[in-house]
Amino acid sequence: MKKVQQGFTLIELMIVVAIIGILAAVAIPAYQNYTIKARYTEVVAASSPYKLALEVCAQNGDCVTGGNFTAIAVAAGVPDAPAVAAGIPGLASGGTVFNPAGVTLAVATNVATLTLVPNAVNGVAAADTYVLTGTLAADGKIGWVKSGGCVTRGAGAIC
């Protein structure tokens, strides 16, 4: 009599389980970093009104004198009077990760530094700052470079 195979052998099942375990070990950390990165986009998006306002006032000359920025500042999310006159937005509405009180803008000569400090929630740390450094060119355009804790994060950049 010929014996018919009834199912998978134990070794075949163990190989399948091992392959699934290896795939899960690689996929879970990548997915966790992806979700943190997705949450952090709230902070990146919140920088846009400040960048745009600074670019517009630089193009119009409202915050530039003699090729250099005039004294404008934002501290704890609140712009000073010259910044308001130049069109820099006031205190923004907060979000889960975005902290409006963590926004600062400082200018020196032809360099503007915009810093956003996020709330420490959902895997995002307060040390994951988003820093944009804008250099004013002779034609009035601003070139932005990002840095901060969100770039140098140990598990990979989230901004």
N, C-alpha and C positions, 0 to 999 in steps of 0.2 A: 504494500500500500504506500501511496505517496502522501506525505504530510504537507498540508497547506499552511503557509505562514499566517499567523494569527494577528500580528501587529508589529510595532517597532521593537527593536531590542533595547535593552537598558543603555547600552553605550550610545546608540543613536539619539536617544532622548537626552542623555547627559551632554552630548555635543551641541544639541540645539539650545539647551539651557545655558551652556557656557557662551555661546555666540550671542544670545540675547543679553546676558550679563555684561559682556564686553561692550556691546552697543549702548546699553543703558549707562555704563560708566563714562562713556565719552559724551553722550547726548545731554545728560542732566546738567553738568556744569555749563555747557554751552548755552543751554536753554535758560538757566538762571541768569547768566550775564546778559542774555538777550532781553529778558524781562526787565532787568534793572536799567538797561540802556533805553528801553521803551518808556519807562517811567521818567527817565532823566530828560527826555525830549521836551518836557514841560518847562524846564529851566532854560534850555537852548532857545525855545520859542519865545520865552519871556524877555530874552535879550534883544529881540528884533526891534521893538519900538524905540529903545534907547539908541541902538546902532543907527537906525533910520533917521531919528531926530538929529543926531550928531552929524550925520552925513549931509543932511539938508541944511543945517545951520552953517556947516563948513562951506558948502557950495554957495549959499546965499551971502556968506560973509557975516552972518549974525553973531558968530562965536569965534571969529578969526580976525586978528589985527596984525598986519605986517607979516603974513605968512605963518603966524603962530596962533595957537588957541588963546582966547581970553580966559580969564579966571572964572570957570564955571565948575560946579561940583554937585554931586548927589551923595548924600550921607544917610544911611539907614532907609533908603528908598525915597527920601524927600529931597527934591532939588532946591538949591538956593535960588535967590531972586534973579541973578544973572542967567542961571540955567533955565528958569521958567521963561524969562524974556527971550531966550534963544530957541525955545520950543521943546526943551527936554521934558518928557512926560513926568507927571507927578506920581504919587504912590500908586502902584498897580494893585490889582486884586490878586490875592494869594491863591494857591492851589494846594494839592497834597504835597508835592515835592518843592514847588517854587515858594520861596519865602521873600515877599516884597521888602521886608525890612533888611534883608541881606544884600540889597543892591547898593553898590557904591560906584561913583564915577569921579575920577580925578584926572585933571589935565596938567601937563607941564610942557611948555614950549610947543613942540609939534607932535606930542604923544598923548593919547587919551587911553586911560586904563579903566575898563568896565569890569567889575567883579560882581558875580552873583554867588551867594552862599545858599545852598539848598537846605531844606528841612531834613533832619536825620530820620527818615522813615522808609519802610519797604525795601531795605537793602542799600539805600543811598545814605552815605555818611555826610555830616556837615563839612568834613575835610574834602569832599568831592566838589571843590569850587570850580566855577567856570569863569575863566579870566580871558577877556578879549583885549588885546593891545592894538590900538589903531594909530598908525603913523600918517600924519598929514603930509601929502605930497604938494609940490609947488603949484599943481593945477587945481588944488582944492579937493582932490579925492582922498579918501581914507582907505588904507590897506590894513586889513585886520588879520591878526595872528592869534590863535587860541592856545591857551595853556591852562595850568591849574591842576588841581587834584583829580579832576575827571579824566585828564589825559594820562597821568602817571599812575593811575590805579593799578594795583598788583594783579588783579584778575583780567586786566585789559581795559582799554579806554572805553568810556561810556558816553563820550560827547564827540 
